[in-house]
Amino acid sequence: MLILGIRYLQGVAVASHGEYGRVEWPPHPARVFMAMVAAHYQTGADLLEREALLWLERQAPPEIYAPEALPCRVVTQYVPVNDKTGPSKAHMHSLPLTRHRSDRPPFARASLASDTVMLHWLDPAPTQLVRDALSVLCGKITRIGHSSSLVQVWLADSIAPDLQRWATDESRGTHQFRVTREGTLQEVLDASFNGEAVARYCDLKVREAKADDSVAAAGKGHEGAKAEMKAAKEANADKSAQKAAKDATRIAKEALDEAKALKLSNEQALDSEFPHGEPRQDRPRISTYASYARAEEITGVPPKASSVFSPHLTVFTLERDDGPYRSLDLACTLALTDRWREAMASHANDFSLEAQALLTGHAPDKSVLQTAHVAFLPLGFVGHSHADGRMPGVALALPAEMSAAVRTDVLCVAACVRELKLGRLGAWKLVPSMARQLETLRPITWTAHPEGATQWSTVTPIAYDHHPKAKAKAEYLAEVAAMITAGCGRIGLPRPREVIPTPVSTHVGAPAAHAFPRLRRKDGSERRHTHAILLFDEPVRGPVIIGAGRYRGYGLCRPMEVNA
């Protein structure tokens, strides 16, 4: 057992993840680990401390005990910029200088009900050597998150009272927190920082500057010696003086040649070791997550029926980078999900074959997977009186039956895709959204996890698995309803009590079915599609994605809010 205590010295936490300006609370275990790694490197990188960190990264995610946090009011702050002459709106008193004001984005911060947070690793207990190294390392940590988020960290013997408990629960967890895994220190943090390469490059650049100075100094010495030798010859100096001047010139030439050779050697080392210039340093991105839930949410009641997809959606915010539109709408679903799928497939070559298959939907032999794989979902602003169908974000729905290693690979691939270029629709950034302010970007909005819901309605239309053969309208609708019912069974849901095909969605803001482009079959023909209402006898958990286009964003359902 290991208990880590953290005291926020100012009673305020300043940190964000995924969505700038939105506070991260409680602190993710991976953030605490990164603070420990930073303190380790800033104080000499002791080998015993590194062994302790390697031990810690291999442990199962800890329980978190944290107080309630209230986000602080956001106030625009201004920072001083360089002084300059000329007209300005803000004159400095009694000086002929002017200064422009420059606003700075606010830092995400929250006021804490109490100042203490505890992380509790249940087992196994560390050796005394590891415990001592961790204790020393904890005493070196000064901040977690922003530099103004000052903390005191120590190894505790017991859990402080009156703190809210968060525990891992893969079936009922409602929050995704970043955690460590074996290899986090070496493969993620060390590799991102790239310290050895950067230090080597800086050393070579320093040598280059010194070599330039040496060549310049040796060149001046050589020119001076040549001038003295010439002056000695012109003055008809005695032979000994001329010989001394000649020797001085030779020595200066040798020094110059040596300086040039050293400079050339250094340039060759730079060109061979760093052909692309300065080595890259990236901001570390830990893509390993664990599902957490508050203690009161974890009960002995079995979870509700669910689909073959995990209710823990991986959410991204869409941010406009370039293009004519301020936002995308749900009618752009197919263009966006197809491009996203292609982008992820192009980045998956260095990962496992299973991860590649789950991203593309095809086995290594190019055959279509018959099991669930990754679905790309549009998260549209619907179901509100002011809803307009725009798309503030997107999400990945991963198969529930997925190993931790493959899940990590898929999330690593997702982290590599940071921008989508959609042609005339413009370029859009994908920003991981862990702190979700908008209801549209909360997984529970789309999955009703963990309680489930009995009434669901489509936000994007359900693409037909086959073309209905009935001619009469009633028979046609009955055949479509039967097709949708079979689609529910295909994703592991119980048989719905009733299915009602409709041309429009019951969710305000969702476009009508005819506004969505039709999916095309391999032979070029188009699939019809329709909105629908699904009623179940028992609550079911989402995501509910039905039909032939379920992996491309079509057939996405959302729970209906029904007034009694």
LINUR-V663043 format. One record per backbone hydrogen bond with DSSP energy under -0.5 kcal/mol. NH is the residue of the N-H (numbers start at 0). CO is the residue of the C=O. If there is no record, write none. Layout:
# LINUR-V663043
nh/co
NH/CO
NH/CO
This chain:
# LINUR-V663043
nh/co
1/120
2/155
3/118
4/2
4/153
5/116
6/151
7/5
7/114
8/6
8/149
9/149
10/7
12/109
14/12
14/107
16/21
18/16
19/17
21/18
22/20
23/14
24/22
29/177
30/27
31/27
32/28
33/29
34/30
35/31
36/32
37/33
38/34
39/35
40/36
41/37
42/38
42/39
43/40
44/39
49/45
50/46
51/47
52/48
53/49
54/50
55/51
56/52
57/53
57/54
58/55
62/119
63/165
64/117
65/63
65/163
69/110
70/68
71/108
76/103
78/101
83/97
90/88
91/96
94/91
97/83
98/89
101/78
103/76
109/12
110/69
111/10
112/67
116/5
117/64
118/3
119/62
120/1
120/118
121/119
130/126
131/127
132/128
133/129
134/130
135/131
136/132
137/133
138/134
139/136
140/136
140/137
143/148
145/13
148/145
149/147
150/141
151/6
152/137
153/4
155/2
155/153
163/65
165/63
166/292
168/290
172/168
173/291
174/291
176/174
176/289
178/287
183/180
186/182
187/182
187/183
188/183
189/184
190/185
191/187
192/188
193/189
194/189
197/193
198/194
199/195
200/196
201/197
202/198
203/199
204/200
205/201
206/202
207/203
208/204
209/205
210/206
211/207
212/208
213/209
214/210
215/211
216/212
217/213
218/214
219/215
220/216
221/217
222/218
223/219
224/220
225/221
226/222
227/223
228/224
229/225
230/226
231/227
232/228
233/229
234/230
235/232
236/231
241/237
242/238
243/239
244/240
245/241
246/242
247/243
248/244
249/245
250/246
251/247
252/248
253/249
254/250
255/251
256/252
257/253
258/254
259/255
260/256
261/257
262/258
263/259
264/260
265/261
266/262
267/263
268/264
269/265
270/266
271/267
272/268
273/269
276/273
281/191
286/284
288/286
289/176
291/174
291/289
292/166
294/164
296/293
297/293
297/294
298/296
303/449
304/538
306/540
307/490
309/397
312/310
313/395
314/312
315/393
316/430
317/391
318/316
318/428
320/426
321/426
329/388
331/328
332/329
335/331
336/332
337/333
338/334
339/335
340/336
341/337
342/338
343/339
344/340
345/341
346/342
346/343
347/343
347/344
350/347
355/351
356/352
357/353
358/354
359/355
360/356
362/366
365/362
368/360
373/357
374/396
375/550
376/374
376/394
378/392
379/377
380/389
381/379
382/507
383/507
386/383
388/380
390/327
391/378
391/389
392/378
393/315
394/376
395/313
396/374
397/395
399/307
400/307
401/399
406/402
407/403
408/404
409/405
410/406
411/407
412/408
413/409
414/410
415/411
415/412
416/412
416/413
417/415
419/427
421/419
421/425
424/421
425/422
426/321
427/419
428/318
429/417
430/316
430/428
431/429
432/314
433/16
433/431
434/16
435/433
436/434
440/437
441/438
442/440
444/441
445/441
445/442
446/442
447/443
451/447
452/539
455/533
456/557
457/531
458/555
459/555
461/529
462/460
463/527
475/471
476/472
477/473
478/474
479/475
480/476
481/477
482/478
483/479
484/480
485/481
486/482
487/483
488/484
489/485
490/486
490/487
491/488
492/487
496/534
497/534
499/532
500/498
501/530
507/505
509/506
512/502
514/511
515/512
516/330
520/524
523/520
526/518
529/461
530/501
532/499
533/455
534/497
535/453
539/452
540/304
541/446
543/445
544/542
545/554
547/462
549/546
551/548
552/549
553/548
554/460
555/552
556/543
557/456
558/444
559/454
561/559
562/560
